[in-house]
Amino acid sequence: MLSRKPWTRDELILAMNLYCKLPFGQLHHGNSLIIEVARKLGRTSSSLSMKLCNLASLDPYHQARGIKGLRGASRADRAVWEEFTGDWERFGIASEEGLQRLLGQTEGEEPVKEPARNRAAHQPAIKLPAIQPSGPTETLVTAKARLGQHFFRQSVLASYNSRCCLTGNPIPALLVASHILPWGRHPEHRLNPRNGLCLAHTQDVAFDRGLITFDEDLRLVLSPRLREFLPNEALARNFLSYEGKQIEMPDKFLPGADFMEKHRQEVFLPG
């Protein structure tokens, strides 16, 4: 039997990674990834599952909805939660690197085990320039960027249970972890799941180009620039039919109201 032992800071950082990237309903001890990570850490899957539920109790979004998770979050749990959510760029990459090292994977492999029909295609979550690294330093930067991409994509898709929050599209290969604030202009928020929406590709491009946005109640707003092309069957099907519809709320990481306000001000095309 595995003996009870204190959680180290590094282990808690890995647990935070799993909390972010697993759907809320999959934090149980029977989850195959939880079983594997727990084994590598020399712990039981029940112990790791309980730790994830302790972390869930610290999530302000769950607290606001009256979801308490498991009581018993430690001072160390709280400290790591504050560190991680205070610097998503640093800890998103570091935790992803640590998890892949623990599992014996190389950069770019898929650590979250999902049913085959739900398994996401290996596509970037962040729209990076297609630049090939030309030296050791650039190679390292590119590798870390891809770790960050992977963490952000998995976190956002997990929050929305791998469905477009507007259309309900459930095909992972057609889904994008879309940034609310542009990746290039707001690097401090590029890996923050609250700066993400799970959108189907067509809706993601329109959101990225300012042709659509969402109001204070997270209801779809169409730009006059898009309306210039109406009437059009494809636009009616992909956008007009959803106008005024509220997004399907995530299980974790509600979109930041301040992020969405900036999108309306800085990205959305008013006319």
Secondary structure, DSSP 8 states (H G I E B T S, - for coil): --------HHHHHHHHHHHHHS-GGG-STT-HHHHHHHHHHT--HHHHHHHHHHHHTT-HHHHHTT----S---HHHHHHHHHHHH-HHHHHHHHHHHHHHHHT--TT---S---GGG---S--SS--------SHHHHHHHHHHHHHHHHHHHHHHHHTTTS-TTT----GGGEEEEESS-TTT-GGGTT-GGGEEEEEHHHHHHHHTTSEEE-TT-BEEE-HHHHTT-S-HHHHHHTGGGTT-B----SS----HHHHHHIIIII----
